[in-house]
Amino acid sequence: MKYGFIIDNRKCIGCHACTTACKSEHDVAIGVNRTYVKQVEKGEFPNTRRIFSVMRCNHCTDAPCVEICPVEALYTREDGIVDFDNNRCIGCKSCMQACPYDALYIDPDTNTAAKCNYCAHRIEVGREPACVTVCPEHAIIAGDMENPTTEISQLLARETVTVRKPEKGTNPNLFYIDGDFASLNPEATDKSGDFLWNSQARGVGHYAKYAEKMMHTNDDVNLLKMTLDNDMQSAYHKKETENPNYIDVLNGKARRVYDTPDKGILWGWEVSAYVMTKAISAGAFLIPFLAMLLGYEVSDVAKLWSAGISLVFLSLTGLFLVMDLDRPDRFLNVLLRPQWKSWLVKGGYIITIFGLLATVFGAFTYFEIKTGETILLWVTAFFAVMLAIYTAFLFAQAKGRDFWQSPTLPLHMLVHSIMAGAAIFALVGLFTDLDSWIGLIKMTLIIALIVNLFSLITELTITHPSTAAHAVVNMIVKGRYKNLFWMVVVLLGNVLPLVLLLVAPSAMMLVVSAVLVLIGIYATEKIWIEAPQRIPLA
């Protein structure tokens, strides 16, 4: 048994009955949807057409949201339905990053993830999903695809069907008859503007949020929000070709006229900060370890600095992780109810083990215990490396964000940890004597900066497998992040410190370079985390 959906676009009239039925059945909050009807206009004026596409969870056979969920809040049932348990969800938003179809959202009432669950409670008592029952044109067909007697199985056998983003390898079980590329591919059209009938971003059901706010007030009504924009009206009725939306239709370019809300940046400054503090924590151990490995004399004071810095920034890492959760009260579910395929779980245990080992290392140093120190150093160094790079594998599980699938991301994370560690110990040199290996810190920073510049060039110039990843590159080097990238990341955070270390290698220049490097690392992580999230998924 394997349940699936077919959307027959030959029949869909865009009435939104499915959206309404779904919201009523599941008491879905205003501003979010489990299913909705996307509308795209295409053609050449006056011969235009409007395409309706019902969007929702694809109930993938290989669901990336299930794989990345750290607490098994999302799971695949034996009948193929991808369901969820909001009593487990910690609100980490990983599933939203992993889903290529933008099917998940955070329920504003529970602060947990939610999506279409195929009306599993109705299926279990022999009924069809609410959207299927209410559709007046029978444009939504649901059923067991493995049963040859069902309508959906017979339609799949005789009709040409389309799925969204087959290149993702998720094997979606939502199929479209007469599916149109301009509607199913989010990159084929620009985001819709802020007009009355073309976006749910101002509230589901035509400014419903605005209307809801007015219910218990005596405030004046803002008619600009309750009437059609005059420019849009004149574009249709008076053919004023200076209106850009009108020109799009006139030239035959497809454009969205009704769309899902933009979820914005799901992983914000907290994640950028956590990646930064994690890099410092790992690097603060790896730099002294490297010095000892190469035969330099590292004092007990320097070792205590290493353990102390690692633990302080590891604590900050945990703090930022918890701050980013929409249900921070359930954070321990990551450790107590783990789903071991998720790198968020593996990362949680790596953080915990590294913290324990760094504490033991500090205790060994403080009490001058030498027995087993070498083994402890190597084991801790291994977990420091894993602490530095595990986020790259977590991002790789976020299949919705193509730019994060870069094979160079582990190198990116490791080099940043080495840079951060060297920079931190360059600053520690202001407070304690590191003369015996300050030269190593300087040389390590020089080599790490060169490797980092090579890594940046590689990540931005390799052939990207998708237009979404290519769009992120353009956004970084030519678009909204260009000033931050070229001025802060490249010039201030990499080139200038490298020049200072090579041309004026004084103790003061080392300190200045260290500060610039740390600024550059944070700016890089901010761009690398934010920019891919600005690419629409639906």
C-alpha positions, 0 to 999 in steps of 0.5 A: 500500500502506498498513498499518493495524490494526482492534481488534474490541472485540466479540471482545476478552476482555482476555487481554493475550496481545497485550501479552505477545507484543509484549514477547517479540517485541521484548524490551520492558523491564519497566515499559514497553509497546508495546501494552497493554490498557486496561480500563474499568468502566461501568454501574450496579450490579449491571449493570456491564460491563468494556470492553477497549481495545487501545492502541498507536501509531496509525501516523498518516498525518500523524504529529506524532512524525515532524514534531517528531523532530529527527534523523529517528529516527522516519520513515514508510515507503512502506507507511505504517508509522511506524518508528524508528531508535534509533541516531539517537535523542537522547532529547529526548522531543519525540515523546512530547509530540507524540503525542496517543495516548501511544504512545511511551516511553523504553526504560530499556535504551537511553535512546532512544524506542520504540513499536509499529513494526507488527512491520516485520521480520515484515511484510517476510518476509510474516508478520503482527505478533506481536499478530495471530498470538497473539490467540485471538479474532482481535480484532486485524486487520492488513493493507493497507487499500488492497487491496480483497481484504484482511480489514481493507479489507473490514471498513473498508468495511462496519463502523462504526469509531472512531478516537481523537482525530480532532480532532487531524488526524493521520489515525490508521490504528488503528480500533476496531469498537464503540469506547467513548468512556469507554475511548478518551477519557482524560478520560472517566475518572479515573486508576486507584488503586494496587491490585493488578489495576488499574495497571501503574504498579507494574510490568507484569504485577501488581507485576512490578517489585516481584517482580523486586527481590525475586528476589536478596534475602532481605528480608521480603515486603510482603504489602500489595503482593502481596494485593488491598486489603481495602477494594477487596475489601469494596467488591465483595463487601460493598457498602461504599458509603463506598468511593469506587471502589465509589460510582463504579460504583454511580452508573454513572460509568466508571472505569479498572480497568487502565491504562498507567503514568503517565510523569509530567513528561517535560520538567522543571526543565531545560526551564523553566531553558532557557526562562528562560536563553534569554529572558535571553540574547535580552533582554540583546541586545535592550534595548541594541539598543532603546536604540541604535535610539531614539537613546540613547548606549550605551557600549562597556562596556554593549555588552560587558556585553550580548555577555557576558551573552548568551553566558553565558546562551546557554551555560547554555541549551545546557547545560540542553538537553543535560542534558534529553536521555536520550542527551546523547552524541548531541546533535550529531545535531541539527546534523549529522543534522537533520530540518528540519521540527522546530523543535528543529533550527531552534532549535539553528541559531538558538542557534548563529547567534545565539551566533556573531553575539553573539561577532562583536558583542563583538569589533567592540565590543572592537576598536572596529570600526565598519564594518558595525556597523549591519548586524550589529546588525540581523541579530543583533537578528533572531536574538535575536527568533527565539531568544526565540520559537522555543520557542513553535513547538516547543511548537505541534508538541507536538500532544499538549499542547493548552494549548501550541497557544495563538496567544499563546505567541510573544507570551508568549515575546517579552515574557518576553525583553524583561522579562528583558533589562530586569531584567538591565540594571537589575542591571547598573546596579549595576556600571556607569554606565547613567544615560543610558538607565536611564530607558528600562530602567525604562519598558521594564520597566513596559510589558513588565509591563503587556503580560505581564499582558495576555498572561496574561489572554488565555492563560487566558481565551480560549475553549480548543478542548478540555477538556484545555486547559480542565483545564490552566487550572483547574489553574493558577488553581484547582488544584495550581498556584494558589498558585504562580500567584497569589502568585508569578507574578501578585502577586510577579512582576508586580503588585508590581514594577509598583506599585514602579516606578510609585509609588516609582521609585528606583534601589533599587526598580528593582533590587528590581523586577528581581529579582522580575520574574526570579523571576516569569518562572521561576515562569511558565515552570515552570507553563506547561511542567509543567501541560499534562504532567499531563493524561493522553493515554491 
